[in-house]
Amino acid sequence: MRLGLTILTMRAAGLATLLGLTAAAQQLHGADDLPTLHDIMWVWATPNLAKPGPHTLDTFAQASAGQRAELLGTPHVIMAGSGLPQEYEQADRLTAEVASHPRLVWEIAPDGGAMKPPFAYDQTVARLARLAQKYPQIEGVLLDDLTSVGIDQGFRPEHLKRLRQQLTEQCPQVKLWGVLYSMNFDRQNVQQYVEQLDAISLWVWHAEHLADLEKHVAHCEATFPGKPIVLGLYLRDYGSNRPMPQALMELQCETARRLAHAGRVRGIVFLTIDNDPPIAHWTADWIRRVGAEPLGKPAPTTGVLSAHGSRAEEPWTTPSTYDPNVYLVVDDHWIAEQSGMERVIITATPLERALITPDYPVSQMECAWGNVIREKDGLFRMWYFTMGMGMTGGGPHEMAAAGVWGRGDDFSFHSRGKGDVRDVNVTLGRYAESKGGVEWTKPSLGLIEYDGNQMNNVILDGERAAKQTDAALTNFDGYTVLRDDAEPDPAKRYKMLAHWESVHFWDNHKVSGSLARPAARMEAYARARGKYITYSPDGIHWTQPLTRIEFPDGGGDRFLVVRDHRNQQWWGYSRSEGHGGAALATSKDLINWSPPVPEPSLRASSTNLPAIESMIPFNYGNQDLGFAIGMDKAKGILNTYLVSHHDGRPWQWVDARKPVLPQGKPASYHATGAVPLHNEPFIVGDKLFVYFNAFAYQKEPRCPEGIRSIGLATIRRDGFVGLKAGEKGGHFVTKPIRVTGSKLFVNVEQRGPGGSVSVGLARPDRTPIAGFGADEAIPLTTDGVRCAVAWRGKDDVSTLASQEIVLNVHLAKGVVLYAFGFVE
């Protein structure tokens, strides 16, 4: 917006169209159609900045008025910039260029074009009336900077009243709008100006104040009741003279969308006079995505696929680590004999930067135990929670001890400042999503208000649980969201399991300040503390009450659930063994659980760290793997080690001394360790994606992204452990395996020149199979995760289908084999 005076006029029918909507719906769509969000969208054009030639969104600021509307996808145009030309012929020419648009608005200035006394509009209004008669698309004029520059230059309410009278006399169809900045709400006598307007054009100059956008609208509603509001959205942060952060662009767009559907704003205007291609493209895409929504009937979410529950019936799926045709070499389970080989543990490689970081690193931790689901269409979806750490960053116990939630019988909220939160907001369930698994967005869902703002990615707080349990439950931990494809009720497709308790459970303990709470309340907190489940049709809307599950572990707050696909059941982990070891429970229905079974080999004493923090099991190939977490709590160190399991046998360490997810460099976001999220790794091309909670507990050097975040590490597909040939090459023979596909593959890495692998097939008694023997094998010299094995003249093993065979594998020096198996 330029610094000057702009007036928006609208003919009476146009005012009803834009503000009342019903007339517009009938004119544009027919009496039976509803107006859409698109019908109330405008672009702010600046003809004085236009340059010849075709333009794209990358050169949006130089585009003509009509091109701007076309590029952004808005139907209506505000002709601003220098405003209505002083010469009628030029005004006529510019109007003709956009006459195809259903509604037009002209910015006007006083006669002579300067904002200065006597603020006369005689010639301007006469010119406007003549133009509006020729172009009925013109619906009005707008007073730009009315509450800032206009007042500063001496513009008075009586000038505005005179202008309004002239419009009524010469073109009564034209109505008067004026710009009101939120930063000018408290300006002296501003109400006297706004009272003269037909509608308010509301703008937020400083992007840092966009979190309060809905509050600004509410202020206008309360101060100027009945006055229609048109919301202006900047594509640049002009208050700080910087590009508009995408998160804030999304915030203001989603807020405007929600307010428009609620009938609280009657128009949306998009404005920029600078080129910012990423924001321009994002905005155009947003308009395209939401524009068709009938007003009053928003889609459940924006940027979030809301009907995931129906996807279980889709005919295709993404690759899974569970594949009974894949054989790993993490241990000797499938190896009958070997020579010249050594087993190598591969370390996953974390990305340089965290994926999800705290919005407020001091007062918030943004990594608490969550999980990722990859939908059948490939969309990655993440559920995680943030923990409010309070104004000082000391955490919930510090807030309690400081009296933030009162003492004794007083449970009211006594905030010390920004960062302190209500007891039901200590932990917040949040949501993020990604198309490729690397770049993540936090969609503005508009579901739960937090810190005065509802446009956030929060999907759950403790409010509903507190109401259900008379405040006996306020917050949750050990938080996992599952998609249950076997669930017959689509309203329960997604299931959330967590440990719930009251933040006040610790109030009478020294750690929380010994607050002298009533004994009856403390007993109620203790009774309610435990594991609960709730349901959702889409993973976003969690409106069903909590249902308690009986997980027989003593009530520990570390809790996670993972699907065991091979056995069609669920694994559950909690600290039934304390920090001394690991134990898993199982369930078929997530309600009834077996007692946790301790794993005798998985003891903390086996590692070089004093405790076991947790264990995340998952299916891989035809067996199970797990991430067992070694912990030194005093030092804040957490290392992830690989464990292995085959049906009928106990879990075993693959290597209890070498972590697959070790600590990062000093000051990195994972400087003191990493703990994988509650899900299996994901196959993405030739790699595995391992999402993890990142810890940076070191005091110096501090990590700028906070002490906890969420990261991603990658590793070769099947590549946690390999068998590597020594200096003279290597050889191994498998135990009998059954042929289950038409092709035999190996996952092999050629380290150094001259590498090769050859595979001969034999009967279980080691008799070579004609046509597939070792002497007929064609050496593989390529590097790949699914290299087809071939013999002279053939690579198809269909003739051996369902037969038991053994593999006789020879590897040249330096070659590493990670897996073998069958594919169709």
N, C-alpha and C positions, 0 to 999 in steps of 0.2 A: 504494500500500500504506500503510495507516495504521501509526502507531507503536504497536505492541502485540504480542500473542502470538497467532499463528494456527496451527492444526493442521489438516492435511489427512488424512482417513482414507479408506481404501478397503477394501471387502470383498475377500476373496481372489480371487473371480472377477473383480472389477473391476480388481484389481491386474494380473492376467494380461491383462485386456482392454487396459488402458492401457500396460502395460510390455511384455507379451509379444506383444500384437496379434493373435495367431492366434485366440484365443477370440473376440475382438471381431469379427474378420472373419466368423467363422462365425455369430455371433449376429445381426449387423447386415445381412450381405449374402448369407449362404449359404456353404456350404463351398467352392464353386468360385470365389468372388470374393476379391480381395485387399483388405486395408484400404487406405484412402486417407489422404492428408495431412489431409483434413478430419476424419477420425475421431479425431485426437489433438489437436484444437484446443479451447481453453477460453476463456471470457470471464470476467474478474474483475468481479463485480457488487458493488455497495454499496447494499443495500436502504435503508440509513439516509439516503442522499442522494436517493432517488427522489421525484419529484413527480408529481402526478396529470396525466392528459391524454396524448394521443398524442404521440410524440416521433419525431424524425428523427436522422440522424447529426449534424446541427448542434447538437442538444441532448442528445447521447449521455450526458453525465455525469448528467443528471436522469432518465434512463430507468430503468424497473424492471429487475429481473434478467432476466426473460424477454424484455423489449423489447431489452435490450442484446444478448442472444444473437441475436435475430432480425435486428437492424440490422446487426450485424457479420458475421453468417453463420456463427457457431460453434455446434456442437451441444451443448456441455457448459458447465456453469455452476459457478463457485466463488462461494459466498455469503460475501462478506467484509465489509469495512467495520467495523461494530460487532460482527460475529461472531454466533455462535449466541445467540439471546436467552436471558435468564435464566429467562423464563417459558415453560413448555412450550407453552401455547396459542398464543403469538405465533410460536414456532418452527414449530409445526405449520401455522399459517396461511401463513407465508412459504414453507415447503417445498411446500405444496400448490400455490402459484402457479407453481412451476417443475417440478412433478412430471411434466410431459410430456417433459422433457428426459431423454435416456437415462442421463446420469451427472451426479451432483451432488456438490459438496464444500462442507463448512461450515468456516468459520473458528471456532475456539473460544478462549476465554480462561479463566483460572482462576476458580474459584467466586467469585461476587461481581462478576466482570467487570473487576477491576483486576489489573494485573501487579505483584504485590507478594507478599512472604512471607505465608503459608507455601507459596504456589504449589500449593494443593490443587485437584484436579480431580474429587473424589468426585461431587458433584452434577452437574457438567457431563457426565461420562462416562455417568452413569445416564440423564440426559436424552437424550443422544445415542443410547444403546443402544435406548431406547424409540422414538425417532424413526426410527432405521435399520431397526427391525423393521417399521414401518408403511410406510416408503418405501425399498424395496430399491435405488432409484436412487442413494441416498447411498453414495458410495464412499470418503469419507474426510474428514479434517481436516488443516489445515496450520499449522505453527508459523511465524507471520510474524515478521520481524525477529529471528529466533532468535539470529543471530550478532552482533547490534548491541544493540538496546534490551533484549532478553531478558537477555543476559549483564550489561549495565550495571545492571539492576535486581536482580541477585543470583541469577538463575536458574542452576542448577547441573546438571551431567550426571546427578546422582542424582535430581533432580526429573523429568528427562526419562525416566529409566529407570523410575521409579514410574508415570508416565503410560502408558508403553508396556505395563507389566504390567497396568494396569487395563483398557486396551483389549483386551488378549488374553483377559482373564478374562470381561468382560461383552459384548464384541462382537468376537469374533476375526476376523470378516470385515473389520474396519476396520484399515487400515494407516496408519502415521505418516509424514508428510512435514514438512520444515522448510525455511525460507528460508535460503539461504546467499548473501550478497553477495560479489561478487568483491573488493571493497575490504576484506573481512574475512578473506581467505585466510591472512594472516600473524598473525592474532590468537591470543593464547596459549590453548592447550588447545582450539581450535576443533574439532580432530579428534575429541576425546572426545564432543562433542555430535553431530557428524554420524554417528558410528558407531552411535548409537541409532536413527537414522532408517531407514525403509524406502526412502525416495527423497529426492533433493535437488531443491529448487526453487531454481534458480540465476538470479540477477538481477544486472544491471550498473546501478549507481545513476547514474553519471556517463556521459552519452552520448559524451563525448570518448574514452571507453575502449572503445567498441563495435568499433573496428577490431581489438581484441584478443579479440573474443568467442569465436572458435574456440580461442584459446590458453587462455581461462578454462575452457572445456569440457575441454580436454586436461589441464589442471591437476587438475580433479576426477576425471577418469578415472585419472590416475596416483596421486593421493593416496588416493582411495577406490575402488579397483578393484571392479568389479561392482555398484557402487551406481547405480541408475537415476537419470537426470537429466531433469528437466522444465524447459524453458527459458522464462523469463519475459521478455516484451517490453513495455517501456513505450511509450506513445503520446505521452509528454511527457518532456522532459529535466528530471527532478526534481532531479538533482544540481546543475544550474545554474539551476533555476527559470526555464525558458524553453521555448517551443514546440520540439518535436522537429523538426530539419531533415529534410526529405523524403529527402535522400540518406542520412542515417543510419538513418531508418526503413526504407528499402529495403535498406540494408546488413544490418541485424539480421534482417529478415524473410528475406532470401535466404540468410543464413548459417544460420538456423534450418531453413529448408527443406532445404538441402543436408545438414545434420547429421541431420535426421530421416530422410531417404532413406538415409543411411549407417548408420542404426540407432544413432547415438551419442546422440541425445536421444529421449525417449519421449513427449514432450508439448510443446505450445506454448501459452502463456497470454498473453492480451492485456489490458493494464491501463492505465486512465487514470481520474482523477476530475475532469478538467478538459475543457472543450469546446475542441476544435481541429478545426473542420469539414474543412479540407483534408486533414489527416492521417487523420482518421476515414474520410473518403471513400476516400482512397488505400488504406488498410488493408483496408477492406471489398472494394474492387475486387481487391486482391491475393489475398485469401482466395478470392474467386470464381474468379479465373483459375487458381490453382494447386491448389485444394482437391481436385479430382477425380483428381489424380495418384496412381496406386497407389504405396504405399510401396515404396521400392527401385527405382522406375522413373520418375525425374524426366523431365519434358520437357527437351530439350537446353538451352533458355534460357528465362528469364522476361522478358516485356516485349520480347522479340526474336523476330520471326518466323523460324523456324528452317528453313523449307523453301523459301527463296527460289528455289532452283535450279529448282523445278518451275513457277515462274510464267511462264517464257518461253512456255508454251503457252496462257496466258490469252487470251481473245478480245478484250480491249480494252487500251488503253494510255493513258498520259498524253501531253499535247501535247509535241511536240519542237520545238526551234529549227530542226531540219532539215526543210524543207518546200519542195520544188521549185516550188510554186505561189506562193511569196512572193518579191517583188522589193524589195530595199532601195535606198535612195538615198544610201548612204555614200560613193559615188563616182559618176563619170559613165558607168559601164559600160553602163547601160540608158538613158541620156539622150542623145537625138540633138541637141536644141537647147533653149536656155532663155533667158529674159530676165526681169529684175526679181526674180531669186531670189538668195539667199545660203545657203550651207551652214552649219549650226550644229551644234556638238558639244555633246552633253548630258552632264553629269556625274552619275554615279550617286550616290545618297544613302545613306550608311551609317547603320545603326541607331545609336542613342545608346549602347547597351551591347554589349559583345562577347557572342557566343553561347557559346563555349567558352573558359574562362579557366584559368590554372594552379591546381592544387590547392595548390601551394606556390610562389608567385611568385618567391622568391629562388633556390630550389634546383631549379626545373623550368621549362622552356619548353614551352608546350603549343600550338604552332601549326604544327609542322614539316609540310612538304609532304604534304598528303593530298588527299582528294577526296570528293565526294558523289555518290551514285546515288539516283535516285528510282525506286522499284520500280513495277511495273505496277498495284499497288493504291494507289499514291499515297504510300506510306511513304518518307520521306527517311532515308537512311542515310549516315553519315559515318565515314570512316576517316582517322585522323590519327595523328601520333606525338608523344610527349613526349621531350625530351632532358634527362637528368639533368645538372644544373649543379654539383653538389657542395655541400658544406657552406657554402662561401664564395660560391657563385654564379658562380665563375670559369669553369666549363665543364670538359669532359673533359680538355683540355690541362693545365689547372691541377691537376686531380686526379692526372693522371699525374706531373706535375712534383713534386707533394707526396708521391709515393710511396704513394698510395692502393692502387695495384696492384703494389707492390713495385719492385725494381730488379734489374738483372742477370738472374740465373737465377730470381729470386724473382718469381712471378706471383700470389702470394696476396693476399687482400683485407685492407687495413689501414685500416679506417674511422676517421675522425677524429670522427664524430658524425653526426647526422641530416642527410641530404642527400647524403652520399657513397654511391655505389652500386657494386655488382659490375660488372665489365667487360661482362657479358652483359646488364646492365640499363641501359646508358647510353642506348639508344633503345628505346622501347616502342611497339608498335603498339596503338592504342586505337580504341574504337568508340563511336559515339553515334547516336541516332535521334530522329526528330521526325515527328509526324503532319501538321503544317502547314508545317514548314520554318523556324519562328521559335523556338518553345520546344523546347529539346533536352534529352534525358535521357541520362545515362551509366549504362546498365544494369549491375548487378552480375552478372557472368557466371560467376565462380567457376572460371576456367580456369587462371590463372597467378598464383602468389604473388609479391607485390611489397611490400617494406617490411613483411614479416611478416603481410600480409593478402592473402587470395585473393579476397575479395569486391570486385572492382573491374571496370573495363571494359577491361582489358588482354587483347588477343587474340594478341600475339606479342612475344617477346623474343629474345635471341640464344642461348638455351640449346640449342635443337635444332640451330641452325646450327653452334654451337661443337662439339657432339658429332659432327656429320656431317663436319666438316672438321678435326678435331683442333685446335680452337681457332684455326684460321686466319681464321675469320669470327666476329665477335661482335656487330656492330651494323650498322644499315642507314640509308640516307638516300634521298631521291628516291623516295618511297613512294606507289604508286598501286594501288588495287584496282579491277578491272574486272569487269563482268558480261558474259560472252560468250554471247549467246543462240544463236549458231551452233554452240557446242560440243556434240558428240553425247554426251559422257560427263558425266552429271549430277554426278559427283564432282569435275569440273573446271569447273563452271559459273562459279565466281568465280576470278579469277586476280590474283595479287599480283606486281607487278614492282617491283624496287628495286635500288639500288646497295648492295652489301654489301662490308664490309671489316672488318678487326680494329681495335679501338680502339688496339691496340698498334702499328699500322702507323707511327705517328708517334713512337714512344717514343725512337728514337735521334736525333730531330731536336731542335733547340734549343727549339722551341715547346713540346715535351712534357718538357723537362728533361734531354735527352741521357742516357738511363737505362742505356746500355751493355748492351743486349739482345744475345743470341747472334746471330751473323750468319745461321745456318741458319734460325732462327725468323723473322727479318726477311725473308729471301728467300721463305719460305712465305707470309707475309702479303702480299707483293707479288704473288706468283703467283695467289693466291686472289681478290684485289681485282677486282671487276667487277660486271656486271649479272646478276641471277638472277630466276627465276620460280618460284612455287609455287602450289598449287591448293587450293580448298575447295568443298564442295557448297553452303555457305550464307553464306560471307563471314565466318563466326565461327570455325569450327574449321579451323585450318591445321596439319595433321599430316603432310602429304606432304613429302618432302625437297626441298631447293632444286635447281633445274636451271639450269646456267649458259647464258646466251644471249650470242651474240657480237654486241655492239653496237659497231660500229667507230668509236669516238669518242675514244680515248685514255684512257678510264677516269675521266672526271670524275664527281664525286659528285652533281651536280645532274641529276636524271633524272625525266622524266614521260612518261606515255603517255595519249593521248586517241583516242577512236574517230572515224574518218572514215566516217560512215554512207553518204555519197553514193557513195564509191568502194569500199565494203566492204573497208576496210583500217584499219590503225592508224597514227597518227602517233607518233613518238618524238622527244623533244627531250633533248639533253644539251649540255654546253658544248664542242662540237667546235670552235667558233670562239672559245673563251675568252670574254672579256667584251666582245669587239669587235663581235660581230654575232650573228645567229640562223641556225640551220640545222636542217632537219627530215629525219629518216629515216622510211621507211615499211616496213610488214610486213603480210603476210596472215595469219600464224600466231603472231605474237609471239615466235617463236624465231629466225627468219631475217630479218635486217634489211638494207635497202639502205644504202649509204653516206649519211651526212647531206649534204644539198644546201644549201650556203650561199645565203642570200637577199641578193643584192647591194644591194638598197635598204634593208634593215633593218640599218643600221650605227649604232653608238653615236654617231658623229659627227653624225648627223641630229638628235639630241635635245639638250636642254639639260642632260643629265646625262652623265657620262663613261663609262658602261658599260651593257651589256645584261645583265641578270641572267638572264632566261629569256623564253620565249614559250609561251603556252598557246593552241593553235589549236582551232577548233571550227566545225562547220557551222552556217550560219544562212541560212534561206531557201534559194535556189538557188545560194548562193555560200559562201565561207568568211570568217570573221572570226578575229581572234586578239587576245590581250592580250600586248603586248610590254612588258617591264618595264625601265624605265630606272633606273639605280642610281648613287648616289654612296656607295660602301662606307665611305669614311672618315667621312662624316657620318651614315651609317645611313639615308639617304633612298632610298625606292623609290616610283616613280610608274608607274601603269599607263596605257599608250597603246593606242589602237585601230589595228589593221592589217587590211587587206582583201585578198582573193584571189579570182580567178576562174580556172576551169580554163584551162590553156594560157597563162596570164600570170603574171608574178612577183608575189610579195607586195609590197604598198605601204603606206606610212604613210597613214592617214586624216588625222591631224594629229600630227606628231612633237613639237609644243610644248605642246599642251593635253591633259592627262591626263583619262581618264574615271574614274579612281580616284585622286584626289590625296591629299596629306597631310591629316591632321585637325588640329584645334585643339591647342594645347599641353596636355599632360597627358591627352589623349584616348588611347584604346587603339590608335588608328592615327595617332598624332601625326607619325610619320616615314614613313608610307606604308603601302601595301597591295599584296599580290600574290595574284591569284585562285588558288583551288584548281585541281586538275588535272581540270577538267570544264567542260562547256558551262554557260551560264546556264540557269535553269529558268523555264518559263512558268508563272506562278501568277496566274490571272485576267488582269487587264490589265497585269500587271507582269512584269518579269524579276527573278529572284533571282540575285545574284552573290555567291557565298561566297568569302571571301578570308582569307589570312594577314595579320594586323594586326601592325604594328611600332611600338613606342614606345621607341626607343633613346635619346631625349633624357635627359640627366642631371637637368635641372631644367626645369620641374616634373616630378616622377616620376609615372608612371601607376600608380595603386593596383592595377591588375589585372596588373601585370608587363610585361615588355618585348615579349612575343609572345603572341598569342591568335588566335582565329578569329572573324571577323565576317561580317555580311551587309549588302550594299548592294542597293538596289532602283532600278529604272529602268523607264520606260514600255516596254511590249512593242514590239519593233522600234525602240526609241527612242534608240539611241546617237547617230544623226545624222539631221537633218531638213533639208528644203529649205523655207526661209522666204521668203514673199512680202514685197517691199519696200513703200515708202510708197504706190506707185501700183498695187499688186498685182503678181502674177507669173504667168508662163506657161512651161510646158515641154512638149516632145513626146518621147515615148519612141522607142526603136528598136523594130523589129518584135518582138512577143512572141506566143506561141501561147496560144489560149484553152484552158484546162484545167479549167474548172469552170462551173457554171451561174450563178454570181453573181460580179460584179466588186466588190472592196472597196478602200477606201483607209483607211489609218491616219492620221488627221488631228487636229490640235489647233487649236482656235479660240482665238487669243489676242486678246482685245479684242472689242468689239461689232461687229456687222455682218459677221462673217466668213462666208465661203462658199467652196465648192469645186464646180466643175462639170467633168465629164469627157465629152468626145466621142470616139467611136471612128471610126477611118478605116482604109483599106487601106494596105499598105506604101507605096504611091505617094501617100499623103495624101488620097485620094479619100474623102469622108465616107461612112459606111455608113448606108443608109436606115434611119430609125427610131432610130439611135444617135448621130446627129450632135451637134455642140456646141450647135446652136440648139435641139435637143430635150431637152438634159440638164436635169434638175431639180437646182438648186443644193442642196448639202448644207450645212446650217447647224449640224449637231450635232458634238459632240466624241466621238471613239471610236476604238478600235484596229481595229475591223472594221465600218466604215460601208459599207453596201451602196449602190452607185451605181445611180441610176435615171434613166430617160428617160420621156417622157410615155407613160403607159399600160403601162410594162414595167420590170422590173429583172432579167429572165432573159436570159442571153446564150447559152443552149444552142444556139440556131440557128447560132451561130458556132463551135461546138465544133471544135477542132483547126485552125482557121484562124489565120493570122498577121494581127495587127492592130497599130495604133499607138494610143497614148492621147494625146489633146490636152487637157491639164489647165490649167485657169485657177483661180488662187487670189486671193482678196481680201487686202487689206492685213493683215499680221500672222499669216496662217494658215501653219501648219507641217505639211508632209506627210512622214511617215516611211517609208511603205511602201505598196505596192499589190499586188494579186494576185487569185487566184481561189479560191473555195470552192464546195462543193456545196450 
